[in-house]
Amino acid sequence: MFNIYGTWPWYISGFLIGTVMLLLIFFGKNFGMSSNLRTMCSIMGAGKTSEFFRFDWKAQRWNLTVVLGAMIGGWLAVTFLTDPTKADTVLLNPQTITELHQLNIDEPNGKLLPDALTSADALKDPKILAILLLGGVLVGFGTRYAGGCTSGHAISGLSNLQLPSLIAVIGFFIGGLIMSWLLLPLIF
Amino acid sequence: MKFIKYLLVGILFGVVLTKSEAVSWYRIYEMFHFQSFHMFGIIMTAVVVGVIGIQIFKRGKVKNIHGEPIIIADKDKGFTNYFVGGLLFGLGWGLIGTCPGPIFILIGAGFWGVGVILLGSLVGTYLYGLLRNKLPH
C-alpha cells in the first residue's frame, strides 16, 4: 500500500524524477543540478580570477528557481508529508544498521541524516567539519570536472543514451564503492 | 510569471527526493553496499521513463512549450574528464551521501549542517575553474 507519509516506493519516485527531467526538456531547458554551483560562484565574483566563471549567469536564473523550488519541496516534505505516527520511514536493511553500528554511526529511526554527521554536537567537532567540507569539495570539483552529477549524467545523459554519461556514472560508482567499503571504516 | 513553472517543477523534485529518501545518507550507504534495491530501482525507473520520453520527443511528435522541435545536444566526446571527475564525485557522494540536488533540498528541509557541505562544494567548483586549463580532459 502506498502511504504518502511513509517512504515512497522506488517505482513511483523514479517515475516522478523521470517526469521532472522530461518537463524541463519540454520547457526548452535541461535537468542538471551541479551547474547551479558554477552559477553561484559566478554571482559571487569568481569570474575575476577564472574565465570559467565569466558567462551570463542571468541566463541560468530559471535553474536557480528550480533550486529554490527544490528547497521549498524539501521543507514541505518534512513538514507536512512526514508523520511517524502514520507510517515508518527510512527502514534500512538490518545488515546495514549492524555495519553502521560498528562504525559508531547512529541508526536512522526515521532520520534522513546521521546525528554523527550533522547534529549540533557533531558540528562542533573539527573532524566532522573537515569531513563535510572535504566531501563537499569532492562533490563540487568532481561534478564540474565530469560535467554533471546524478541528474545531468545518470538521469539525463543515460536517458539520451550518451556514452560519456555512462563513463561518468561508472566513475561515480567506482568512487562510491572505494569510499563506502575501504575509506569510510578508516575515517569513522 | 514564466518562472512559476520552474518553481513548481523544483518543488516536485524536492518533495520526491525527500520522500523517496534519495536525500538520505543512509540510503546512499545502503546502495553502495548493495543491501537494498531501492536506490537502483529509483534510478533505473527514472532512466526508463526518460529514454521513452526522449525517444518520443526526438521523433518530432511533440514540440516544446515554445512550439519548437526538441533537440538535445550530445555530450562532448572524451574519457578522462568523465571518468576521473566521476570518480572524485563518487568519493564525495560515498562520504557525505549527498549529490548536488540533495544538498539544496536538505538545507531547505532544515538540516543547517549541510550548509558546510554546500560551502565545500562551492570551493570545489571554484578550484576546478582555477585548475581547468591544467587538467587533462
Contacts between the chains, C-beta under 8 A, distances in Angstrom:
chain1	res1	chain2	res2	distance
A	4	B	19	7.7
A	7	B	19	7.2
A	7	B	20	7.2
A	7	B	21	5.5
A	7	B	38	7.9
A	8	B	16	7.0
A	8	B	19	4.3
A	8	B	20	4.8
A	10	B	20	7.1
A	10	B	37	7.1
A	10	B	38	5.2
A	10	B	39	7.6
A	10	B	40	7.9
A	10	B	41	3.1
A	10	B	42	4.6
A	10	B	45	6.3
A	11	B	41	6.6
A	11	B	45	5.4
A	12	B	20	7.9
A	13	B	16	5.5
A	13	B	17	7.9
A	13	B	19	7.2
A	13	B	20	3.3
A	13	B	22	7.0
A	13	B	42	4.9
A	13	B	45	7.5
A	14	B	41	6.3
A	14	B	42	4.4
A	14	B	43	6.9
A	14	B	44	6.7
A	14	B	45	2.5
A	14	B	46	4.4
A	14	B	48	7.8
A	14	B	49	6.9
A	15	B	45	5.7
A	15	B	46	7.5
A	15	B	49	5.5
A	16	B	12	6.6
A	16	B	16	4.5
A	17	B	13	7.3
A	17	B	16	6.0
A	17	B	17	7.5
A	17	B	20	7.9
A	17	B	42	6.7
A	17	B	45	7.9
A	17	B	46	4.1
A	17	B	49	8.0
A	18	B	45	6.8
A	18	B	46	4.1
A	18	B	47	7.2
A	18	B	48	7.3
A	18	B	49	2.9
A	18	B	50	4.7
A	18	B	53	6.8
A	19	B	12	7.8
A	19	B	49	6.6
A	20	B	9	5.8
A	20	B	12	5.9
A	20	B	13	4.8
A	20	B	16	7.3
A	21	B	46	7.2
A	21	B	50	5.5
A	21	B	53	7.8
A	22	B	49	7.3
A	22	B	50	6.7
A	22	B	53	4.1
A	22	B	54	7.5
A	22	B	57	7.7
A	23	B	9	5.3
A	24	B	9	6.3
A	25	B	53	7.7
A	25	B	54	7.3
A	25	B	57	6.5
A	25	B	64	7.4
A	25	B	70	6.3
A	25	B	72	6.8
A	26	B	57	7.8
A	26	B	62	7.4
A	26	B	64	5.6
A	26	B	65	5.9
A	26	B	70	7.5
A	27	B	5	6.3
A	27	B	6	7.3
A	27	B	9	7.8
A	27	B	64	7.0
A	27	B	65	5.3
A	28	B	64	4.8
A	28	B	65	6.3
A	28	B	66	5.7
A	28	B	68	7.2
A	29	B	6	7.9
A	30	B	72	7.5
A	33	B	99	7.3
A	33	B	100	4.2
A	33	B	101	4.1
A	33	B	104	7.4
A	34	B	99	7.8
A	34	B	100	4.2
A	34	B	125	7.9
A	36	B	100	7.0
A	36	B	104	7.6
A	37	B	100	6.2
A	37	B	121	5.6
A	37	B	122	5.9
A	37	B	124	8.0
A	37	B	125	4.3
A	38	B	125	5.6
A	38	B	129	7.5
A	40	B	122	6.1
A	40	B	125	7.9
A	41	B	122	6.0
A	41	B	125	5.4
A	41	B	126	5.2
A	41	B	129	6.7
A	44	B	122	7.8
A	46	B	126	5.4
A	46	B	129	6.1
A	49	B	130	6.8
A	50	B	126	7.4
A	50	B	129	3.9
A	50	B	130	5.3
A	50	B	132	7.4
A	52	B	128	7.4
A	52	B	129	3.6
A	52	B	132	5.4
A	53	B	126	7.8
A	53	B	129	5.4
A	61	B	3	7.4
A	62	B	3	6.7
A	62	B	6	4.9
A	63	B	6	7.6
A	65	B	3	4.8
A	65	B	6	4.1
A	65	B	7	5.4
A	65	B	10	6.5
A	66	B	6	5.0
A	66	B	7	7.6
A	66	B	9	6.0
A	66	B	10	3.9
A	66	B	13	6.9
A	67	B	10	6.4
A	67	B	104	5.0
A	68	B	7	6.4
A	68	B	10	6.2
A	69	B	6	6.6
A	69	B	7	4.3
A	69	B	8	6.5
A	69	B	9	6.5
A	69	B	10	2.0
A	69	B	11	4.4
A	69	B	12	7.7
A	69	B	13	7.0
A	69	B	14	6.4
A	70	B	10	4.5
A	70	B	11	7.3
A	70	B	13	5.0
A	70	B	14	3.7
A	70	B	17	7.5
A	70	B	101	6.4
A	70	B	104	5.3
A	70	B	105	5.0
A	70	B	108	6.7
A	71	B	10	7.8
A	71	B	14	6.4
A	71	B	104	5.4
A	71	B	105	6.4
A	71	B	107	6.3
A	71	B	108	2.7
A	71	B	109	7.9
A	72	B	7	7.6
A	72	B	10	7.2
A	72	B	11	5.3
A	72	B	14	6.4
A	72	B	108	6.1
A	73	B	10	6.4
A	73	B	11	4.2
A	73	B	12	6.6
A	73	B	13	6.1
A	73	B	14	2.1
A	73	B	15	4.2
A	73	B	16	7.7
A	73	B	17	7.7
A	73	B	18	6.8
A	73	B	105	6.7
A	73	B	108	7.1
A	74	B	14	4.5
A	74	B	15	7.7
A	74	B	17	7.5
A	74	B	18	5.1
A	74	B	23	7.2
A	74	B	104	7.7
A	74	B	105	3.8
A	74	B	106	6.3
A	74	B	107	7.6
A	74	B	108	3.8
A	74	B	109	3.7
A	75	B	14	7.8
A	75	B	108	4.8
A	75	B	109	5.6
A	75	B	110	6.8
A	76	B	11	6.8
A	76	B	14	7.3
A	76	B	15	5.8
A	77	B	14	6.7
A	77	B	15	4.7
A	77	B	18	3.6
A	77	B	19	5.3
A	77	B	109	6.8
A	78	B	18	6.4
A	78	B	109	4.6
A	78	B	110	6.7
A	81	B	15	6.8
A	81	B	18	7.9
A	81	B	19	6.0
A	82	B	19	7.8
A	89	B	21	7.0
A	90	B	21	5.7
A	90	B	24	5.8
A	90	B	26	5.9
A	90	B	27	7.5
A	92	B	26	5.6
A	92	B	27	7.9
A	92	B	30	5.6
A	92	B	35	7.5
A	92	B	36	7.2
A	93	B	30	6.0
A	93	B	35	3.9
A	93	B	36	5.3
A	95	B	33	8.0
A	95	B	35	5.5
A	96	B	26	7.1
A	96	B	29	6.5
A	96	B	30	4.8
A	96	B	33	6.5
A	96	B	35	4.8
A	96	B	36	7.5
A	99	B	33	7.1
A	100	B	26	7.6
A	100	B	29	7.1
A	108	B	24	7.3
A	108	B	26	5.0
A	112	B	18	7.5
A	112	B	21	6.7
A	112	B	23	5.9
A	112	B	24	4.4
A	112	B	25	7.2
A	112	B	26	7.6
A	112	B	106	7.2
A	112	B	109	7.5
A	112	B	111	7.4
A	113	B	24	7.0
A	113	B	25	5.0
A	113	B	97	7.6
A	113	B	106	7.1
A	113	B	111	5.9
A	113	B	113	7.7
A	113	B	114	7.7
A	114	B	25	5.9
A	114	B	26	7.2
A	117	B	25	6.5
A	117	B	96	7.3
A	117	B	113	7.0
A	118	B	111	5.5
A	118	B	112	7.9
A	118	B	113	3.3
A	118	B	114	6.4
A	119	B	113	7.5
A	122	B	113	7.1
A	123	B	113	5.1
A	123	B	116	7.3
A	129	B	116	6.1
A	131	B	95	6.6
A	131	B	96	7.1
A	132	B	96	6.2
A	132	B	113	6.9
A	132	B	114	7.9
A	132	B	116	4.1
A	132	B	117	5.1
A	132	B	120	6.5
A	133	B	116	6.0
A	133	B	117	7.7
A	133	B	119	6.8
A	133	B	120	4.1
A	133	B	123	7.6
A	134	B	92	7.7
A	134	B	95	7.1
A	134	B	120	6.7
A	135	B	92	4.7
A	135	B	95	4.2
A	135	B	96	3.2
A	135	B	98	7.7
A	135	B	117	6.1
A	135	B	120	6.5
A	136	B	92	7.1
A	136	B	96	6.9
A	136	B	103	7.7
A	136	B	116	6.9
A	136	B	117	4.1
A	136	B	118	6.6
A	136	B	119	6.4
A	136	B	120	2.1
A	136	B	121	4.2
A	136	B	122	7.8
A	136	B	123	7.1
A	136	B	124	6.3
A	137	B	92	7.4
A	137	B	120	4.6
A	137	B	121	7.1
A	137	B	123	5.5
A	137	B	124	3.9
A	137	B	127	7.1
A	138	B	88	5.3
A	138	B	89	6.6
A	138	B	91	5.1
A	138	B	92	3.0
A	138	B	95	7.0
A	138	B	124	6.5
A	139	B	89	5.8
A	139	B	92	3.9
A	139	B	93	6.6
A	139	B	96	7.2
A	139	B	98	7.1
A	139	B	99	6.7
A	139	B	100	6.6
A	139	B	103	7.5
A	139	B	117	7.3
A	139	B	120	7.4
A	139	B	121	4.9
A	139	B	124	6.4
A	140	B	120	6.6
A	140	B	121	3.5
A	140	B	122	6.2
A	140	B	123	6.5
A	140	B	124	2.6
A	140	B	125	4.1
A	140	B	126	7.7
A	140	B	127	7.7
A	140	B	128	7.2
A	141	B	85	7.8
A	141	B	88	5.9
A	141	B	89	8.0
A	141	B	124	3.7
A	141	B	125	6.9
A	141	B	127	5.5
A	141	B	128	4.9
A	142	B	85	5.1
A	142	B	86	6.8
A	142	B	87	7.2
A	142	B	88	3.3
A	142	B	89	3.0
A	142	B	90	7.3
A	142	B	91	7.3
A	142	B	92	6.0
A	142	B	124	7.3
A	143	B	85	7.1
A	143	B	89	5.0
A	143	B	99	7.7
A	143	B	100	6.1
A	143	B	121	8.0
A	143	B	125	7.7
A	144	B	85	7.2
A	144	B	124	7.4
A	144	B	125	5.2
A	144	B	128	4.1
A	144	B	129	7.5
A	145	B	81	5.6
A	145	B	84	6.5
A	145	B	85	3.0
A	145	B	88	6.5
A	145	B	89	7.9
A	145	B	128	5.6
A	145	B	135	6.7
A	146	B	81	6.3
A	146	B	82	5.3
A	146	B	84	7.8
A	146	B	85	2.9
A	146	B	86	4.6
A	146	B	88	7.8
A	146	B	89	6.0
A	147	B	75	7.1
A	147	B	76	7.8
A	147	B	81	6.7
A	147	B	82	7.1
A	147	B	85	7.0
A	149	B	89	6.4
A	149	B	99	4.9
A	149	B	100	4.9
A	149	B	101	7.4
A	150	B	43	7.8
A	150	B	93	7.9
A	150	B	99	4.4
A	150	B	100	7.9
A	150	B	101	7.0
A	151	B	99	7.6
A	151	B	100	7.5
A	151	B	101	5.7
A	153	B	82	7.9
A	153	B	86	7.5
A	154	B	43	5.9
A	154	B	47	7.6
A	155	B	43	7.2
A	155	B	46	5.1
A	155	B	47	6.4
A	155	B	50	6.2
A	156	B	50	7.1
A	157	B	75	6.2
A	158	B	47	4.9
A	158	B	50	7.4
A	158	B	51	7.8
A	159	B	46	7.7
A	159	B	47	5.4
A	159	B	49	7.9
A	159	B	50	2.7
A	159	B	51	5.1
A	159	B	53	7.4
A	159	B	54	5.4
A	160	B	50	7.7
A	160	B	54	5.5
A	160	B	72	5.5
A	160	B	74	7.7
A	161	B	51	7.1
A	162	B	74	6.4
A	162	B	75	4.7
A	163	B	75	7.9
A	163	B	77	8.0
A	164	B	75	4.2
A	164	B	76	6.9
A	164	B	77	6.8
A	164	B	78	6.0
A	164	B	82	4.9
A	165	B	75	6.1
A	165	B	82	7.6
A	167	B	79	6.1
A	167	B	82	4.2
A	167	B	83	5.3
A	167	B	86	7.0
A	168	B	82	4.2
A	168	B	83	7.2
A	168	B	85	6.8
A	168	B	86	4.0
A	169	B	86	6.8
A	170	B	83	7.3
A	170	B	86	7.0
A	171	B	82	6.5
A	171	B	83	4.6
A	171	B	84	7.0
A	171	B	85	6.9
A	171	B	86	2.3
A	171	B	87	4.4
A	171	B	89	7.4
A	171	B	90	6.1
A	172	B	86	4.9
A	172	B	87	7.8
A	172	B	89	5.9
A	172	B	90	4.2
A	172	B	93	6.5
A	173	B	32	7.9
A	173	B	90	6.2
A	174	B	86	7.8
A	174	B	87	5.7
A	174	B	90	6.2
A	175	B	86	6.7
A	175	B	87	4.2
A	175	B	88	6.4
A	175	B	89	6.4
A	175	B	90	2.2
A	175	B	91	4.3
A	175	B	92	7.7
A	175	B	93	7.0
A	175	B	94	6.6
A	176	B	28	7.6
A	176	B	31	7.9
A	176	B	32	4.7
A	176	B	90	4.2
A	176	B	91	7.4
A	176	B	93	5.3
A	176	B	94	3.9
A	177	B	32	5.7
A	177	B	90	7.7
A	177	B	94	7.3
A	178	B	90	7.5
A	178	B	91	6.5
A	178	B	94	7.3
A	179	B	32	7.6
A	179	B	90	7.0
A	179	B	91	4.8
A	179	B	92	7.9
A	179	B	93	7.6
A	179	B	94	3.0
A	179	B	95	5.2
A	180	B	29	6.2
A	180	B	32	3.7
A	180	B	33	6.3
A	180	B	94	4.4
A	181	B	32	7.3
A	181	B	33	7.5
A	183	B	91	7.5
A	183	B	94	7.7
A	183	B	95	7.4
A	184	B	29	7.9
A	184	B	94	7.0
A	184	B	95	7.1
A	187	B	95	7.4
